[in-house]
Amino acid sequence: MESIRKQDVSKEVVIAKFTTQKDGWLDRKEYPFLSKYIGIDKHSIHYVDEGEGEVLLMVHGTPVWSFLYRHCIRRLSAKYRCVALDHLGFGLSDKPGNADYSPQAHAERLGAFIKALDLRNITIITQDYGGPIALDYAVNHAENVRRLILANSWMWSLPQMEQGGRLFNNALGKWLYLRYGFSPKVMIPHAFGDKSKLLPEIHAHYLKPLDTAENRIATFALVQALTGNKKWYDMLGEKSKSIAGKPVLMLWGMQDRFVPATQLLPLWKKLWTNAQYVELAHAGHFVEEEDPERVVGEIERFLREANIYCD
């Protein structure tokens, strides 16, 4: 069964389809959302737009896609408008071989996406590389951001990030990322605090969109970009005062091997002294997968309490 709707959005066309040749492999019991596509920078960007009310914009990192937020969307869309996109090169979005997949380019496309859909007074929910990408928008458009919810992310050029980028920024790293699929095959399960929580049928939903070397270009570009971007991160830090007064919820999987709490949480706590910090003791990097009930519950609580001060 297929449902198609077209509408003009900032001179772009949105095409909504329930099933297509591109996403026919999806388990729609796990991801029961209407797939929509919008043209951004001459490429097709996939997103879901569920529910009505205040806008919750969900921004993923690497090597995942909006599938990561399915638990959040299912519950939160009862009271909020949940919008979750797939960055170019990820999920069900286009994966052109010659595109700019730097975090700055992703940030520019995110800004164009928000403008095209006319999303206003938004709450940003993000994790991993989605953090600096989404915060680029937040620090430059603070007037349009109501709240921030982050999980296991960063906003600085750090020695451990630089080291990770250098580790893979070579011929072997390129082979591992593009030919072998190191990021979805190895890094996703290794990022879990409890690997038994990554069921094979769920892992398959992260492997399938990145099933060829051509489809993995964006993942390699982002690991390369862990080095050489100090100027961009410095800009985020310098402008962060524009969002210093926003209500913030920080969710952190304490078993994260890649973005460890001991190194990152002190930096966040120095930036946002009045933020709420929730530590998930047994979760790793992808808290939305490992402890979805706790994550969604904390978000619901935060949104209710933040309304007291925002309204």
C-alpha positions in Angstrom: 0.0 0.0 0.0 1.3 3.4 -0.9 0.3 6.9 0.1 1.7 9.9 -1.8 1.3 13.5 -1.0 3.0 16.5 -2.7 3.2 20.0 -1.4 5.4 23.0 -2.1 7.9 23.8 0.7 10.2 26.8 0.0 10.0 25.8 -3.7 10.9 22.2 -2.9 8.7 19.2 -3.2 7.9 16.8 -0.4 6.9 13.3 -1.5 5.6 11.1 1.2 5.5 7.3 0.6 4.8 4.5 2.9 6.9 2.0 1.0 9.3 2.4 -1.8 11.9 0.3 -3.5 14.4 2.2 -1.4 12.9 1.2 2.0 11.0 -1.9 1.2 13.4 -3.9 3.4 12.3 -2.0 6.5 10.5 -3.8 9.3 7.5 -1.4 9.6 6.5 -2.8 13.0 9.8 -1.3 14.3 9.7 1.8 12.1 5.9 2.4 11.4 6.3 6.0 10.1 5.4 7.7 6.9 8.6 8.3 4.9 9.0 11.7 3.5 11.6 13.2 1.1 12.6 16.8 0.5 15.1 18.2 -2.0 18.0 19.9 -0.1 21.1 21.0 -2.0 19.8 19.1 -5.1 19.7 15.9 -3.2 16.8 13.9 -1.7 16.7 14.0 2.1 14.6 11.5 4.0 12.7 12.4 7.1 9.7 11.5 9.2 7.2 14.0 10.6 4.8 12.5 13.2 2.4 14.1 15.6 1.3 17.7 16.2 2.3 20.4 18.6 5.7 21.7 19.7 8.5 20.7 17.4 11.0 18.1 18.6 13.8 17.9 16.0 15.8 14.7 16.3 19.3 14.8 14.8 21.4 11.6 14.6 25.1 11.1 14.4 27.2 8.4 12.7 26.8 5.7 11.5 23.1 5.6 12.4 20.0 7.3 11.1 16.5 8.3 12.2 15.8 4.6 13.0 17.7 5.3 16.3 14.8 7.6 17.4 11.9 5.2 16.7 11.1 4.6 20.4 11.1 8.4 21.0 8.9 9.1 18.0 6.4 6.5 18.9 5.7 7.8 22.4 6.5 11.5 22.0 4.4 12.0 18.9 1.3 11.6 21.0 1.9 15.1 22.4 4.5 16.7 20.2 5.5 17.1 16.5 8.5 14.8 16.1 10.7 15.5 13.1 13.7 13.2 12.4 15.8 13.5 9.3 18.5 11.3 7.8 21.7 13.3 7.0 22.8 13.1 3.4 24.8 9.9 3.1 22.9 8.1 5.8 19.7 6.1 6.2 17.2 6.5 3.4 18.6 9.8 2.1 20.7 10.0 -1.1 24.3 8.9 -0.9 26.1 10.7 -3.8 29.7 9.9 -4.2 30.9 13.5 -4.7 29.0 15.3 -2.0 30.5 17.3 0.8 30.1 15.2 4.0 32.0 17.4 6.4 30.1 18.2 9.6 29.9 21.9 8.5 28.1 20.8 5.3 25.7 18.6 7.3 25.1 21.6 9.5 24.3 23.8 6.5 21.9 21.2 5.1 20.2 21.0 8.6 19.7 24.7 8.6 18.2 24.5 5.1 15.9 21.7 6.2 14.7 23.6 9.2 14.0 26.7 7.0 12.3 24.6 4.3 9.9 23.0 6.7 9.5 26.3 8.6 10.2 24.7 11.9 9.9 27.2 14.7 10.6 27.3 18.5 12.2 23.9 18.3 13.6 21.5 20.9 16.7 19.8 19.5 17.3 16.2 20.5 20.6 14.9 19.3 23.6 12.6 20.0 27.1 11.7 18.8 28.2 13.8 15.8 24.7 15.1 15.6 25.6 17.3 18.6 28.1 19.7 17.0 26.1 19.6 13.8 22.9 20.6 15.5 24.6 23.0 17.9 26.0 24.8 14.9 22.4 25.7 14.1 21.5 26.4 17.7 24.4 28.9 18.4 23.6 30.8 15.1 19.8 30.8 15.5 19.3 30.8 19.2 16.0 32.7 18.9 14.5 29.6 17.2 15.7 27.0 19.7 13.6 26.5 22.8 15.4 23.6 24.6 18.3 21.2 24.0 18.5 17.5 24.8 21.8 15.8 24.1 23.2 12.3 24.6 26.9 11.2 24.5 28.1 14.1 22.3 30.7 16.8 22.1 31.3 20.4 21.0 35.1 20.7 21.2 38.2 19.7 19.3 39.7 17.3 21.8 43.0 15.3 21.7 41.1 12.0 21.8 39.0 13.0 18.8 42.0 14.1 16.9 43.7 10.8 17.7 40.7 8.8 16.5 40.7 10.7 13.2 44.4 10.2 12.6 44.0 6.5 13.4 41.8 6.0 10.4 42.9 8.8 8.1 45.1 6.5 6.0 44.8 3.8 3.3 44.0 1.1 5.9 41.4 3.2 7.5 39.8 4.0 4.2 39.7 0.3 3.3 38.2 -0.6 6.7 35.5 2.1 6.4 34.6 1.8 2.8 35.3 -1.8 1.8 34.8 -3.7 5.1 32.1 -1.5 6.6 34.0 -1.1 9.9 31.7 1.6 11.3 28.3 -0.2 11.2 29.7 -3.7 11.5 32.2 -3.2 14.3 31.8 0.2 16.0 28.1 0.0 16.6 28.1 -3.3 18.6 31.4 -2.3 20.3 29.7 1.0 21.4 27.0 -0.9 23.4 27.5 -1.3 27.1 25.6 -4.6 26.9 26.1 -6.1 23.4 23.3 -8.5 24.0 20.8 -5.6 23.7 21.8 -5.2 20.0 19.6 -7.9 18.4 20.6 -9.1 15.0 17.3 -7.9 13.4 17.9 -4.4 14.8 21.6 -4.3 13.8 20.5 -5.2 10.3 18.6 -1.9 10.1 21.9 -0.1 10.6 23.9 -2.4 8.2 21.5 -2.2 5.3 21.7 1.5 4.5 25.6 1.2 4.5 25.8 -2.0 2.5 28.3 -0.9 -0.2 31.5 1.0 -0.3 29.7 3.8 -2.2 27.1 4.0 0.5 29.7 4.3 3.3 31.5 7.4 2.0 29.8 9.7 4.5 30.9 7.6 7.5 34.6 7.8 6.4 34.3 11.5 5.8 33.1 12.1 9.3 35.9 10.1 10.9 38.4 12.0 8.8 36.8 15.3 10.0 37.7 14.5 13.6 41.0 16.2 12.7 41.6 19.6 11.3 38.3 21.2 12.5 39.5 23.2 15.5 38.5 26.5 14.0 34.9 25.3 13.6 34.7 23.9 17.1 36.3 27.1 18.5 33.5 29.0 16.8 30.9 26.8 18.4 32.5 27.4 21.8 32.7 31.1 21.3 29.1 31.4 20.3 27.8 29.0 22.9 26.9 31.9 25.3 24.0 32.5 23.0 22.3 29.3 24.2 23.8 29.2 27.8 20.4 30.1 29.2 18.4 27.4 27.4 16.8 24.5 29.3 19.2 21.5 28.8 18.9 17.8 29.4 22.1 15.8 29.1 21.7 12.0 28.9 24.9 10.0 29.2 25.6 6.3 28.8 28.4 5.8 31.3 29.8 2.7 29.6 30.6 4.7 26.4 34.0 3.6 25.1 34.2 6.3 22.4 32.9 9.5 24.1 33.8 8.8 27.7 32.0 10.6 30.5 35.3 11.2 32.5 36.6 13.4 29.6 33.4 15.0 28.3 30.9 15.5 31.2 33.2 18.0 33.0 33.3 20.2 29.9 29.5 20.1 29.5 29.0 20.8 33.2 31.3 23.8 33.0 29.3 25.1 30.0 25.8 24.4 31.3 25.9 24.8 35.1 22.1 24.7 35.4 21.5 21.7 33.0 20.0 18.4 34.1 22.4 15.5 33.9 21.1 12.0 33.8 23.7 9.2 34.0 22.7 5.8 32.6 25.0 3.5 34.5 24.9 0.4 32.2 24.3 2.0 28.8 27.0 2.7 26.2 27.1 5.2 23.4 23.6 4.6 21.9 21.4 5.2 24.9 18.3 5.4 22.7 18.8 1.7 21.8 20.1 0.4 25.1 17.6 2.0 27.5 14.7 3.5 25.5 12.2 3.4 28.3 14.5 5.4 30.6 15.5 7.8 27.8 11.9 8.5 26.7 10.7 8.8 30.3 13.5 11.3 31.1 12.7 13.4 28.0 9.0 13.4 28.8 9.7 14.6 32.4 12.1 17.2 31.2 9.7 18.6 28.7 6.9 18.8 31.3 9.1 20.6 33.8 10.8 22.9 31.3 7.4 24.1 30.2 6.9 25.6 33.6 9.9 27.9 33.0 9.5 28.4 29.2 5.9 29.3 29.0 
